């Protein structure tokens, strides 16, 4: 993946395919390569050129451990789009969806359409408490036992349908245990973005065509928060995917990819 100087930082990104450009923005703590399991192949098969990126905070992009704002991430995404041709569809999940929303509001000239997965326009009390707890564990140097950390992440991020599959859920537990509860200073800085004032009123000024996708079993950002975003954005379309938790784009990739590709090609 090339690393280029954009928007005052060194940004790592990857581009493949031909056609209209789609830029994909990942959520808190995750690298851009997560998109490559399911979404990038689907978009390439649909005739798109696809760019994924490691948000600031995720090496080899600069960690920016001293802190960052959502506007910084919006600026990074805008700079990447400009460097790749000046206009793109944007797909984001969780924190990445917030970046896409703010980009659509601030720079509609750069965004063709936006797909917003597992998103929100305001703080939810449970999500805020979870974020505060994660920051406290990090700041106090507490590392959770690997298998317990894996189980907590599975319960928080996966659908009961996934948890009910004894073979598949073991694979998820192994992945979560391998990643572990510790993370670097850049991801710690990303977690400071989790608390913010409601942006729903501001989103009423978005003019970019938007598809908002909620995941029915999302415990981190419940689907009603995504629905609120769709209701705020004029003309936005809302869809909800069943048997999907916060990682619904990985749990139900066929359903998510169908919605995404249909919207971007319509």
N, C-alpha and C positions, 0 to 999 in steps of 0.2 A: 504494500500500500504506500503510495507516495505521501510525503509530508511536505506541506507548502506553508509559506508565511501568508496568513490571511487574517484580517481584522485584529492585528496586533499579537497574534499567537501563531505557533506552529500547529497546523491542523492536519490530521491523518484522514485520508479518504480513499475510496476505491470506486472505480467506474467500470461498467461493462455493458455490452450490448449496443444496439443502434436504435434510432428513432427518437421520439419525444422524450425529454429528460424527466425522470422521477427522482427526487431527492428524499431519502428516508432518514428519519431522526429517531434515535432510540431513547429509551427511558433511563431513569436514574441507575447509575452503576453498571450499565451494560454497554459492551462495545458494539459497533456497527455490524460486525460479522454475524450477530444473531439473526439479522434479516436474511442471511444467505441460506438458511436451512429450508425456508419455504417461500418467502415472499419474492426474493430476487428472481428465482427461476420462473415463477408465475408471471412476473412482469416482463421478463425477457421473452418468454414464450408469446406474450401478447404484443410484442413489437416495441417495447420501450428500452431506452438507455437508462440504466439505473445507477445512482450514486449513493453509497453508504458512507457514513462518517463516524469517527470516534469523537463524541462531544468533548469540549474542554472538561478536564477532570479525569479523562480516560486515556492513559498512555497508549501509543506514543504521542497523541496530542498533548499539548502542555496541560499539566495538572491544575495550574492556577490555584494552588493550595491557599493562597492568601484570601481567596474569596472570588465570587462571581455573581452576576445577576442574570435574570431571565433575558434581559436586553442584550447581554453579552452573547448568549447562545443564539438569540435571534440574529444578531449581527454576524456571527460566524456562519450561520446557514445562508444568510443573504449574500455574504462574500463568496461562499462556495458556488452558489447559483450563478452569480455574476461571472465568476471565473470560468464556468462551464458553458456559458452561452447567453445568460441573461434572463431566462425564464424557465420555470419548471413546475410540474405538479409536486406537491409535498405530502408525504405520508409520515405520521408520527404516532407513537404510542406513549401513554402516560406523560412523563415530563416532555417527551418529544412531541406529543400532541399539543401541549401548552405552547411549545416553541412555534409549532405550525400555526396555531391560532393567532399568536401575537405577530407572527410574520405576515399572515394574511391581512391583519389589521393595519400594520405599519407600512408594509411594502406590497400592496396588491399588484403593482406592476411586475413583480417577480413571480407571482403564484398563479398558475393556471387554475388548478383545482386543488383542494386539500381533503385528505382522508385522516380523520381524527379517531384513533382507537383508544378505548379505556381512558377517557379524558375527564376533565372537570373544569369548572370556571370559578370555583370557590373552595375554601377549606371545608373538609368534613371533620367533625370532632374526633372520630375514631382514627381517621388517617393522620390527623395532627398528633394524637397521642402515640401512635405507632412510630411516627417520625421522631418525635421527641425521645422516645425510648431507645431507638436505634442510635441517635446521636449521643445519648448519655452512656450507652454501653461502650461506644467507641472512645469517648472522651475519658472514661474511667479505666480504659485499658482492659475491658472485660471481653474475653473470647468464649463464646458458648461451645459446649461439647458438640462435636461435628454432627453426630446423628440426631441430636436434639434440635440443632439449628436447621438441619435438613427437614425434620418433621414439621417444625414451625413454619418454614417457608412453603412447604407443600400445602399445609392447611390454609395459609393466607392467600396463596397465589393460584391454586389449582381448583378446578371444579370437583364437586363430589363424584361426578361421572368418571373423572380421571383417577381420583382417590380410590374408587371402587374397583379399579382394575389391578389385581394383585401383582401382575407381571409388569405392566407399564409403570406403576407408581414406584416400583423398586428402582427403575432406571432414573426416574426423577429424583428420588432420594439420593442416589449415588452422585448425580450431577450437583445437587445442592450441597452435599457433604464435601465434595471435592473443592467447591468454590470457598467454603468456609465463611465464618461470620466476620472475619477481619477484612478491612479494606483500607485503601490508601488515603492520603490527605486530599487528593482531588475529588474522590467520591464523597468524602466527608464534606467538602465544600458544596458539592451538588445537593446534599441533603438539606443544606440551609435554604434551598429554594422551595422547600415543601410547604412553608407557611407564607401566605400572601392574602391580600384583600380580595374580595370578590371582583371578578372581571366580567361578570355577565352583562352588566349595562354597557360596557365598552364593546362587547362582542356584537351588540345590536348594530354597530356601524360596519361590520364586515360585509364586503360586497362580493367576495370570492365564492364560487360554488363549493359547498362543503358537504361531505358525507361523514356523519358521526356514527361510530359503532360502539355500542355498549355490550359488555359481556355479562350475561344473566347471573352468573355466580361469582362475580367480582367482589371480593371482600375488601380489597385495598381502596379502590375507587368504585363504589357501587354504581350500577347502571343508571340509577336515577340522576346521578351527577352528570353523566354523559348526555342524558336526555335533556337536562337543563341547558346545556351548551347548545344542543340542536334547536331548542325552542328560542334561544336568544339570537342565534344567527339567522338573519332573514333568508328564507328559502332553503335552509339546510334540510337535508334528508337524514332521518334517524333509522338505524337498523339495530336489532339486538340479536346476538348469537347465543343460542342455548348451549348448555353443557360446557361452558367456558368461564374460567376464572380470569384473574388479572393477566395471566399469560395466555389468553384466549387465542392470540394469533399463532401460538405454537401448539395449543391443544386442539384447535379446530381450524387448521390452516386452509382446508378446502373451502369451508364456508366463508372465511375472512377473505381469502384470495378472490373468490367469485364476486363478492360485493365490491372489493377494491377495483378489480379489473373492469367489471361492468360499468362502474361509475366513471372511471377514467377514460373509458373508450366510448361512452355514450355521447 
